[in-house]
């Protein structure tokens, strides 16, 4: 049961497309209510499964994005280390050249025959000695530097391969998320279309049934006119004996009547006519924010609740007009077996879609309110089954002077 869609709560469905085929346009001869209900259930189940898939996609995307950021940071550090190593290498080479030149020049100008390295000889000897010393002193650090540099190059190459793989994965996840979003929009559109088809099929089926019943009644009347007079058949609905100022059960002729939860009002499922409770004047019949668009409101003009406004909403085909005077014998509309059922209770004085429970801040989406429980007690006093309490005691309190039953 959906209560006061635009006036009480909203709903968002998120999922991944699953390739559902759109249903055909409503056709009473080709489609059935059961088939459309089954398709509606299937689409909702697919959307639920798809929702889990897109959550996994988002989680994977976030994880891979974090991994990419870490790899990028490590690459930046590695490149910075390369830059420092190159500067160090250049400085070492420059120093080496300066030492070589100084040793060569000093060795050539030493008349005493004592070289920079502590041994006499020619310039060629000095160069040889320098090479030996430089090779022994610098070889170990040069070798270590080359090893470190090679290791750094290997690490950088590995990181670049890993970075390329991560970027590819990110692109794939972005594409998947885009496809998922597109599919969600398509599935939500399909879900709305299936619900609309189901509503149209139910209304058409009920009207066809009414036409068939009227045809059967006419055929029976013709048949009875040709037969001996017999007692009349029992009435299809209880006779109304309510006097002015008294109330009658508005659900007395509803087939398959099943009470459901008490919330802003009282929820029921079933099919057939719904009557006014008593004498009153119709304020309105439709409000776009309610499921099915129906919100029949009428102000009682007599009885213990005179001046209060009653509403009957959701899966009802209205049969009255604003300004029409009604009584306990007036059929307000026909209940059809739609996806939402009906809700009836106390409207606020304007009768334009808001309820007393809403105006007093009692309703939070699924709870039983004091106004809903009060209306359930009224229906029980008239012979209808009461609704089902969701919490005890109900939320809120009735204003002073409000009638009790």
Buried (B, 14 or more C-beta within 10 A) or exposed (E): BBBBBEBBEEEEBBBBBBEBEEBEEBEEEEBEBEBBBEBBEEBBEBBEEBBEBBEEBEEBBEEBEEBBEEBEEBBEEBEEBBEEBEEEBEEBEEEBEEBBEEBBEBBEEBEEEEBBBEEEBEBEBBBEBBEEBBEEEBEEEBEEBEEEBEEBEEBBEEBEEBBEBBEEBBEBBEEBBEBBBEBBEBBBEBBEBBBBBBBBBBBBBBBEEEEEEEEEEEEEEEEEEEEEEEEEEEEEEEEEEBEEEBBBBBBBBBEEBEBBBBBBBBBBBBBBBBBBBBBBBBBBBBBEEBBBBBBBBBBBBBBBBBEBBBBBBBBBBBBBEBEBEBBBEBBBBBBBBBBBBBBBBBBBBEBBBBBBBBBBEBBEEEBBBBBBBBBBBBBBEBEBBBBEBBEEEBBBEBEEEBEEB
